[in-house]
Amino acid sequence: MNKTIKVGVVGCGQVAQIMHLPYLHDSEGFKIHALCDISRGTATRVADKYNVPHESVYTNLDEMLLDQEIEAVVVCCKDHCEPVVKAANAKKHIFTEKPFGFNVNEANRMIRAAEDNNVKLMVGYMKRYDTGYEYFLNQVKSMESISLVRMHNFGGSFSYTREIYDVLLEADVSPDFFKESKEQIKRSMMEELGADRQHLFEAYNLLMGVACHDTVLLRHAFGNNPEVMYAGVHQGGFMTAVLQFGDVRCVFESGLLMRRPIWDENIQVYAPDKSVTLKFPWPYLKNAPSAVSISDTVESTNMPRESEIATSFHEAYRNEWMHFYDCIVNDREPLTSGRDALQDILLISKLIKSVSV
C-alpha cells in the first residue's frame, strides 16, 4: 500500500474499540490520526492505547473536522446523520456504521452531502464482505429455479462481551445527554413510522438495528425492491414476513432474545438440484468462518451428499476496510454505498408499513 490515509474516528464505544480501531491500527493503509467522543475520558484512554496525541482528542466534531490532515472520517456514534453530513461538507471521505439513518429523509441528506462534495460514502455492512457470503453468493447465482429462500436472524444478549474484551469507558457524561439522544433517535424513527404506528416502534427499532444486515444480503443476492406479500409483528419486536424478489419467494424472520447469549442467523436457499445454507457466527467472534453447507447428490448417482465449507478465516471487518481503502485510492464506488444502503431503509420502511394496524 503506497498511500496511508489518516482517519478521524467519531464515537469510541464498543464496536469501535472491539473491531474498527484494531483493524485500522494494524493496517498499513490507515493511520488513526484523531478521536472524537462525547466522553473525553473514554477518548483519552483509547488515544493512549493507540498512541494518538492528546491534542488530537476531541469532544466536538466541528473542531476535529478543522484538521486538514484528516482524509477520512469513521462514524461509530449512535446517530449518524449529522456527523456524516458535517464530514462530507468538510470534504472528508466517510465510513459510517449502520443503520444508514433512521428514516429516508436522513439517508437522502447524507447521500446528497457526499455527492455534492465528491467524497466516498460507505456503510459498514461487514457481512457483505464476509468470504462465506461471497462463496454463498456464487453458489446461489448458479442455482436454477429457486424454490424458496429463508432468512432467519434471532439475535441474543451481548452481556458477555465485557468478559471477552476490555472496553474502555469513563462515566463522565451527564445521563441527561443519553436521555435526550435516545429521545431524538426515537423522533427520527417516528418520522418514518408515522403516529398511527407508534405501537410498532420496538419492531422498527430492531429491524433498523439488526435486520438491516440481512436485508442488504438478500438484496445483493436477489435484487432490490421486493414485493412484501405479508408482514406481521408479534411479542413486540418479532417480525415474520414473506417477500417476493421477482420469481424468488423469501420467508423473513427477525427478532431479539435478550435473556440468552445466543446468535442464530442463517440464509437457506432451496432449489430442485441442491440447497445452500450460510450460517453466521456471533458478530464479535473474530476470524470465525461463516459456514456454508451444500446439500445435493453425488454426480451420476442418486446418493445424497452433505458438504460443509469453512471458506476462510479472513475477518469481514478487515475485508470491508480493505474495500474502503481501494475505493478511496482507486476512485471506486463502494459495494455498500449510501445509495445502496438507502434501499435497506426503504425496504424496512415498506416492511413495517405492511403490518396491519
C-alpha positions in Angstrom: 0.0 0.0 0.0 1.7 3.2 -1.2 -0.7 5.6 0.5 -1.6 6.0 4.1 -5.0 7.5 4.8 -5.3 9.5 8.1 -8.6 8.9 9.8 -10.6 10.6 12.5 -12.9 8.3 14.5 -16.2 9.7 15.8 -17.6 7.5 18.7 -15.2 5.4 20.7 -17.6 2.9 22.1 -18.0 -0.8 21.8 -17.9 -1.5 18.0 -15.1 1.0 17.5 -12.9 -0.5 20.3 -13.6 -4.2 19.6 -13.5 -4.1 15.8 -12.7 -1.0 13.9 -9.8 0.6 15.8 -7.7 -2.7 16.0 -8.0 -3.2 12.2 -7.3 0.4 11.4 -4.3 0.3 13.7 -2.9 -2.9 12.2 -3.4 -1.8 8.6 -0.6 -0.2 6.5 -3.2 1.8 4.6 -4.7 3.7 7.5 -3.5 5.7 10.4 -5.6 6.6 13.4 -5.0 10.4 13.5 -7.7 11.8 15.7 -10.5 10.6 18.1 -13.8 12.3 19.0 -16.3 11.2 21.7 -18.7 12.9 24.0 -16.7 11.3 26.8 -13.3 12.9 27.0 -12.2 10.3 29.5 -13.1 7.5 27.2 -11.5 9.1 24.1 -8.3 9.9 26.1 -7.9 6.3 27.3 -8.5 5.0 23.8 -6.0 7.5 22.5 -3.4 6.3 24.9 -3.9 2.7 23.8 -3.4 3.7 20.1 -0.7 6.3 20.6 -2.9 9.2 19.4 -1.7 12.5 20.9 -4.0 14.2 23.4 -4.1 17.3 21.2 -5.9 15.1 18.6 -8.6 14.1 21.1 -11.9 16.0 20.8 -15.4 16.2 22.2 -16.5 18.5 19.5 -16.8 17.1 15.9 -16.6 20.5 14.3 -13.2 21.1 15.9 -11.9 17.8 14.7 -13.0 18.4 11.2 -10.9 21.5 11.0 -7.8 19.3 10.9 -6.7 19.3 7.3 -4.6 16.2 7.7 -7.7 14.0 8.2 -8.7 12.5 4.9 -11.5 10.1 6.1 -13.9 10.0 9.0 -15.2 6.9 10.7 -18.7 7.4 12.2 -19.3 4.9 15.1 -21.7 7.0 17.3 -25.4 6.1 17.6 -26.8 8.9 15.5 -25.0 9.0 12.2 -26.8 11.7 10.1 -25.3 14.9 11.4 -21.7 13.6 11.7 -21.9 12.2 8.1 -23.2 15.4 6.7 -20.6 17.5 8.5 -17.8 15.3 7.4 -18.9 15.4 3.8 -19.1 19.2 3.9 -15.6 19.2 5.3 -14.5 17.2 2.2 -13.7 14.0 4.1 -14.4 10.5 2.9 -16.8 8.7 5.2 -17.2 5.2 6.6 -20.3 5.1 8.7 -21.7 2.3 10.8 -25.2 1.1 10.2 -28.1 1.8 10.2 -27.8 4.3 7.4 -30.0 6.9 9.1 -33.3 6.3 10.9 -35.5 7.4 8.1 -35.5 8.0 4.4 -35.0 11.8 4.7 -31.8 11.3 6.7 -30.5 8.8 4.2 -31.1 11.2 1.3 -29.4 14.1 3.2 -26.3 12.1 3.7 -26.2 10.9 0.1 -26.7 14.5 -1.2 -23.9 15.8 1.1 -21.5 13.1 -0.1 -22.3 13.6 -3.8 -22.2 17.4 -3.6 -18.7 17.2 -2.1 -17.5 14.4 -4.3 -16.4 12.1 -1.4 -16.8 8.4 -0.8 -19.6 7.3 1.4 -19.5 3.7 2.6 -21.9 1.9 5.1 -20.4 -0.7 7.4 -22.3 -3.8 6.4 -19.4 -6.1 7.2 -21.3 -9.3 6.4 -21.5 -8.2 2.7 -17.7 -8.5 2.8 -17.7 -11.9 4.5 -15.8 -14.5 2.4 -18.5 -17.0 3.4 -21.2 -14.8 1.9 -19.1 -14.3 -1.3 -18.9 -18.1 -1.7 -22.6 -18.5 -0.9 -23.5 -15.8 -3.4 -21.6 -17.5 -6.2 -23.4 -20.7 -5.4 -26.8 -19.0 -5.4 -26.1 -17.3 -8.8 -25.5 -20.8 -10.3 -28.8 -22.2 -9.0 -31.8 -22.6 -11.3 -35.5 -22.5 -10.4 -35.0 -21.5 -6.7 -38.0 -22.8 -4.8 -37.7 -20.9 -1.5 -35.4 -18.7 0.5 -35.4 -18.4 4.3 -33.7 -15.5 6.0 -33.6 -16.2 9.8 -32.0 -13.9 12.4 -32.7 -14.2 16.1 -30.0 -12.2 18.0 -29.4 -12.5 21.7 -27.8 -10.8 24.6 -24.3 -9.3 24.3 -23.9 -9.4 28.1 -20.7 -11.4 27.9 -18.9 -9.0 25.6 -17.1 -7.4 28.6 -16.0 -10.8 29.7 -14.2 -11.3 26.5 -12.9 -7.8 25.5 -11.6 -4.9 27.5 -13.8 -2.0 26.6 -12.5 1.3 28.0 -15.3 3.5 29.2 -15.5 6.5 31.5 -18.7 7.7 33.2 -18.1 11.4 32.7 -21.2 12.3 30.6 -24.4 13.5 32.1 -27.3 11.0 32.0 -29.4 13.8 30.6 -27.4 13.7 27.4 -28.1 10.0 26.8 -31.8 10.5 27.6 -32.1 13.3 25.0 -30.1 11.3 22.5 -32.4 8.4 22.9 -35.5 10.6 22.5 -34.0 12.3 19.4 -33.4 8.9 17.8 -37.0 7.9 18.6 -38.3 11.1 17.0 -36.3 10.3 13.9 -37.7 6.8 13.7 -41.2 8.0 14.3 -40.9 10.4 11.3 -40.7 7.3 9.1 -43.2 5.2 11.1 -46.0 7.8 11.5 -48.1 8.4 14.6 -50.6 5.7 13.7 -47.8 3.0 14.0 -46.3 4.1 17.3 -47.0 0.6 18.7 -44.6 -0.8 16.1 -41.7 1.3 17.3 -39.9 -1.6 19.0 -40.1 -3.7 15.9 -38.9 -0.9 13.6 -36.0 -0.2 16.0 -34.9 -3.9 15.9 -35.2 -4.0 12.1 -33.0 -0.9 11.8 -30.5 -2.2 14.4 -30.2 -5.9 13.5 -32.2 -6.9 10.4 -30.6 -4.3 8.1 -27.6 -6.7 8.0 -30.0 -9.2 6.5 -31.8 -7.0 4.0 -28.6 -6.0 2.3 -27.6 -9.6 1.9 -31.0 -10.5 0.4 -30.9 -7.6 -1.9 -27.4 -8.3 -3.2 -28.4 -11.9 -3.8 -31.9 -11.5 -5.3 -32.4 -7.8 -6.3 -33.8 -4.6 -4.9 -37.4 -3.5 -4.2 -39.1 -6.9 -3.4 -42.8 -7.0 -3.0 -44.0 -7.5 0.6 -46.6 -10.3 0.4 -47.1 -10.4 4.2 -45.6 -8.8 7.3 -46.6 -9.4 10.9 -45.2 -8.4 14.3 -45.8 -10.3 17.5 -44.4 -10.1 21.0 -43.5 -6.5 20.4 -40.5 -6.9 18.2 -40.6 -10.3 16.4 -41.3 -10.0 12.7 -42.3 -12.6 10.2 -42.7 -11.6 6.6 -42.9 -13.0 3.1 -41.0 -11.2 0.3 -41.2 -11.7 -3.4 -37.9 -11.0 -5.3 -39.1 -11.5 -8.9 -39.6 -15.2 -9.2 -38.0 -15.9 -5.8 -40.0 -16.1 -2.6 -38.4 -15.5 0.8 -39.6 -16.1 4.3 -38.0 -13.5 6.5 -37.8 -13.9 10.3 -36.2 -11.5 12.7 -36.2 -10.9 16.5 -34.2 -10.5 19.7 -33.9 -12.9 22.6 -32.3 -10.8 25.3 -32.4 -13.4 28.1 -29.8 -15.7 26.4 -26.4 -15.0 24.8 -27.2 -16.7 21.5 -26.7 -15.8 17.8 -28.9 -17.7 15.4 -28.5 -16.1 11.9 -28.6 -18.0 8.6 -29.8 -17.9 5.0 -31.2 -21.0 3.3 -31.8 -21.3 -0.4 -33.7 -24.3 -1.7 -33.7 -25.5 -5.4 -34.6 -28.8 -7.1 -31.0 -29.8 -7.6 -29.4 -28.5 -4.4 -29.8 -26.4 -1.3 -27.3 -24.0 0.1 -27.2 -22.6 3.7 -25.0 -19.8 5.1 -24.7 -19.7 8.9 -23.1 -16.6 10.5 -21.1 -16.7 13.8 -21.5 -14.3 16.7 -20.6 -10.9 15.2 -17.8 -10.1 17.7 -16.1 -13.5 17.3 -13.0 -12.6 15.4 -11.8 -14.7 12.5 -14.5 -17.2 12.9 -15.5 -18.5 9.5 -19.1 -18.4 8.3 -20.1 -21.9 7.4 -21.6 -22.7 4.0 -23.5 -26.0 3.8 -24.5 -27.6 0.5 -27.0 -30.4 0.1 -27.0 -32.2 -3.3 -26.5 -35.6 -4.9 -23.3 -37.3 -6.0 -22.8 -36.9 -9.7 -24.2 -39.8 -11.9 -25.9 -41.3 -8.8 -28.9 -40.8 -6.6 -26.9 -40.7 -3.4 -27.4 -37.7 -1.2 -24.4 -35.6 -0.2 -23.9 -33.1 2.6 -20.9 -30.8 2.4 -19.8 -28.1 4.7 -17.2 -25.4 3.7 -15.4 -23.1 6.1 -14.4 -20.7 3.5 -11.8 -18.5 5.2 -10.5 -17.2 8.5 -10.3 -13.7 7.0 -12.2 -11.2 9.1 -15.2 -9.5 7.5 -14.5 -6.2 9.3 -10.9 -6.2 7.9 -12.2 -7.0 4.4 -14.5 -4.0 4.4 -11.7 -1.7 5.4 -9.6 -3.0 2.6 -12.5 -2.3 0.3 -12.9 1.2 1.6 -9.2 1.8 1.1 -9.5 0.6 -2.5 -12.5 2.8 -3.2 -10.6 5.9 -2.0 -7.3 5.2 -3.7 -8.7 3.9 -7.0 -11.8 6.1 -7.1 -14.4 3.3 -7.0 -17.9 3.2 -5.7 -18.3 1.1 -2.5 -20.4 -2.0 -2.7 -22.4 -0.7 0.3 -22.6 2.9 -0.8 -25.0 5.4 0.6 -27.3 4.9 -2.4 -27.2 1.2 -1.9 -27.9 1.4 1.8 -30.9 3.7 1.1 -32.6 0.6 -0.4 -32.5 -1.1 3.1 -34.2 1.9 4.7 -36.8 1.8 2.0 -37.3 -2.0 2.4 -37.5 -1.8 6.2 -40.0 1.1 5.9 -42.1 -1.0 3.5 -42.0 -4.0 5.8 -43.2 -2.1 8.9 -45.8 -0.2 6.9 -47.2 -3.5 5.5 -48.1 -4.7 9.1 -51.8 -4.4 9.7 -52.5 -1.7 12.3 
